[in-house]
Amino acid sequence: MWAGMPAQVPALADDSTLGDVDYRDRVEALTGISLRVCPVCREGQMIAIVVDLEAGPMPTIIDTS
């Protein structure tokens, strides 16, 4: 920011509507960066994959070489 220039603050919705907006849409509105698009190829769609780390011990991997 240059001296004498006003700070640019992004306009936010009021608190009553923030609960209805997905966090990915809020990030895109504030930064211009979509969390739904692949950051590498800019074409593919990113999806969330849930991994349950509490499911139990990792399976034993047997080296068959």
C-alpha positions in Angstrom: 0.0 0.0 0.0 1.3 3.4 -1.0 1.3 6.3 1.4 -1.9 8.3 1.2 -3.9 5.5 -0.5 -6.9 4.0 1.4 -6.6 0.3 2.4 -8.7 -2.0 0.2 -10.9 -4.2 2.5 -13.0 -6.9 0.8 -16.7 -6.5 1.4 -18.1 -9.3 3.6 -21.7 -10.4 4.0 -23.3 -9.7 7.3 -22.9 -12.4 10.0 -26.4 -13.7 9.5 -25.6 -15.1 6.0 -22.0 -16.3 6.7 -23.3 -19.6 8.1 -25.1 -20.4 4.8 -22.0 -19.8 2.6 -19.5 -22.7 1.9 -16.0 -22.0 3.1 -14.7 -22.6 -0.4 -16.9 -19.9 -1.8 -15.8 -17.5 1.0 -12.1 -18.1 0.2 -12.7 -17.5 -3.5 -14.7 -14.3 -2.8 -11.9 -13.0 -0.6 -8.8 -14.1 -2.6 -10.0 -14.9 -6.1 -8.5 -18.4 -5.8 -10.9 -21.3 -6.2 -10.4 -24.2 -3.9 -12.6 -26.3 -6.2 -10.1 -26.2 -9.2 -6.9 -28.2 -9.3 -4.0 -25.9 -8.5 -1.7 -27.8 -10.8 -3.6 -28.2 -14.1 -6.3 -25.6 -13.5 -8.8 -27.9 -15.2 -9.7 -30.8 -12.9 -12.1 -30.4 -10.0 -10.9 -30.9 -6.5 -13.0 -33.3 -4.3 -12.7 -34.0 -0.6 -11.7 -37.5 0.4 -12.1 -38.5 4.0 -9.5 -40.8 5.5 -10.3 -42.5 8.8 -7.0 -42.8 10.6 -8.6 -44.3 13.6 -9.9 -47.4 11.8 -7.1 -49.6 13.1 -3.5 -50.5 12.6 -1.9 -50.3 9.2 -1.8 -53.5 7.3 1.6 -55.3 7.2 3.3 -54.9 3.9 5.2 -58.0 2.8 8.3 -57.5 0.7 8.0 -60.1 -2.1 11.1 -59.0 -4.0 
